[in-house]
Amino acid sequence: MTVNKQTVWLVSMLTLMVALSAYYIVTGPSQPVQQANQMMQKPKLDLQMKEVEQGKPVSKQMGKHDYFVNYHLQRDTLRSKLTEEYMRTLSNPRASEKELKVAEQKVNQLMKVDQQESSLEEAIRKEGYRDVVVMNHQNKVDVIVQGERLTSTEAVHLISMVGQHFRVDPTMISIGYRS
């Protein structure tokens, strides 16, 4: 079985996209230099400072979101490594037809699972949760949402969404929250 060049190109581009997405998540958007220079040239405004109560330190607030960002980054990194490994098999001229077929199936399976998890995470965010992590482990799905608490009604709704999305038995779905 020969590997189509388009398939190799597509998987390579998807790997690159995952790596760039992870980089963007870590670094965040940057402001263009031209805009920064324009901001510096604005006249100074007369500001009056007023002391306010101290809130939570920024580092603690960021720590809550870090769990989700770190998990997404680790998951993307792991998937990139797996995809890269399968791509090496696909591009190996000495690989047998069976090895090529298995590698191609694994790449397709990784892309499918990644797309399913991403679309479910987006759907759950639209439900009003600030962040979410979906972990699909073959026949078991774990979901962790960011929130102070999770009512049983919300958990049942999330289980229903996950069950419909992944076509998994509700007993194989675990729902949790993290503040």
C-alpha positions in Angstrom: 0.0 0.0 0.0 1.5 3.3 -1.0 0.8 6.4 1.0 -0.7 9.2 -0.9 1.4 12.4 -0.8 -1.7 14.4 0.0 -2.3 12.3 3.1 1.3 12.8 4.3 1.0 16.6 3.6 -2.3 16.8 5.4 -1.0 15.0 8.5 2.1 17.2 8.5 0.1 20.3 8.3 -2.2 19.1 11.1 0.8 18.4 13.3 2.2 21.9 12.5 -1.2 23.4 13.4 -1.3 21.6 16.7 2.3 22.8 17.6 1.5 26.4 16.6 -1.8 26.3 18.6 0.1 25.1 21.7 2.7 27.9 21.2 0.0 30.5 20.8 -1.8 29.3 23.9 1.4 29.6 25.9 2.6 33.0 24.6 -0.7 34.7 23.9 -1.2 37.5 21.4 1.4 40.2 21.1 0.8 43.8 20.2 2.4 45.1 17.0 5.2 47.5 17.4 3.5 50.2 15.3 0.6 50.3 17.7 2.8 50.4 20.7 4.7 53.4 19.3 1.4 55.2 18.7 0.3 54.6 22.2 3.5 56.1 23.6 2.9 59.3 21.6 -0.5 60.1 23.1 -0.6 63.0 25.5 -0.6 62.2 29.1 -4.0 62.3 30.9 -4.5 63.8 34.3 -5.3 60.7 36.4 -6.3 60.5 40.0 -5.3 57.4 41.8 -7.7 55.9 44.3 -6.7 53.1 46.7 -8.9 50.1 46.5 -9.1 46.8 48.4 -6.6 44.2 47.4 -8.1 41.2 45.7 -6.5 37.9 45.0 -3.0 38.0 43.6 -2.9 37.7 39.9 -0.7 34.6 40.1 -3.4 32.7 42.1 -6.1 33.7 39.6 -3.9 32.5 36.8 -3.2 29.3 38.6 -6.9 28.3 38.3 -6.7 28.6 34.5 -3.2 27.0 34.3 -4.5 23.5 34.9 -6.6 23.6 31.8 -4.0 25.3 29.7 -1.3 22.9 30.8 -3.5 19.9 30.2 -4.3 21.1 26.6 -0.7 21.8 26.0 0.4 18.3 27.2 -2.3 16.6 25.3 -1.4 18.5 22.1 2.3 17.7 22.6 1.6 14.0 23.2 -0.6 13.8 20.1 2.0 15.6 18.0 4.7 13.1 19.1 2.4 10.2 18.3 1.5 11.6 14.9 5.1 12.2 14.2 5.9 8.6 15.1 3.2 7.3 12.8 4.4 9.7 10.0 7.8 8.2 10.2 6.3 4.8 9.7 4.3 6.1 6.8 7.3 7.7 5.1 9.6 4.7 5.8 10.2 2.9 2.4 11.0 -0.3 4.2 7.7 -0.5 6.1 5.4 -3.3 5.2 1.9 -2.8 3.8 0.4 -3.9 7.2 2.5 -1.4 9.1 1.6 1.4 6.7 -2.1 0.5 7.0 -1.9 0.4 10.8 0.0 3.7 11.0 -2.5 5.4 8.7 -5.4 4.1 10.8 -3.8 5.4 13.9 -3.2 8.9 12.4 -6.8 9.0 11.3 -8.0 7.9 14.7 -5.9 10.5 16.5 -7.3 13.3 14.2 -10.8 12.1 14.8 -10.5 11.9 18.6 -8.8 15.3 18.6 -11.6 16.9 16.5 -14.3 15.2 18.7 -12.7 16.4 21.9 -12.2 20.0 20.6 -15.8 20.3 19.3 -17.2 19.0 22.6 -15.0 21.3 24.6 -16.3 24.2 22.5 -19.9 23.1 22.9 -19.5 22.9 26.7 -17.9 26.4 26.8 -20.9 27.7 24.9 -23.0 26.3 27.8 -21.3 29.0 30.0 -18.3 27.3 31.5 -15.1 29.3 31.4 -12.9 26.3 30.5 -13.2 22.6 30.1 -11.0 19.5 29.5 -12.4 16.4 27.7 -10.3 13.3 27.9 -11.4 10.4 25.7 -9.8 7.1 26.7 -11.2 4.7 24.1 -14.4 3.6 25.9 -14.3 6.0 28.8 -14.7 9.8 28.8 -13.6 12.2 31.6 -14.8 15.8 31.6 -13.5 18.5 34.0 -15.1 21.9 33.9 -13.9 25.1 35.5 -16.3 26.3 38.1 -16.9 26.9 41.8 -19.4 24.0 42.0 -21.3 21.7 39.8 -25.0 20.8 40.5 -26.4 17.4 39.8 -28.6 18.9 37.1 -25.6 20.4 35.4 -23.7 17.1 35.7 -26.6 15.2 34.1 -26.8 17.7 31.3 -23.0 17.3 30.6 -23.3 13.5 30.7 -26.1 13.8 28.1 -24.0 16.0 25.9 -20.9 13.7 26.2 -23.0 10.6 25.6 -24.5 12.0 22.4 -21.2 13.4 21.1 -19.1 10.3 21.7 -21.9 7.6 21.7 -20.7 6.3 25.0 -22.7 4.6 27.7 -23.4 7.1 30.5 -21.8 4.8 33.1 -18.5 5.3 31.2 -18.6 9.1 31.6 -17.1 10.9 34.6 -17.8 14.6 35.2 -15.8 16.8 37.6 -15.1 20.4 38.3 -12.1 22.4 39.3 -12.2 26.0 40.6 
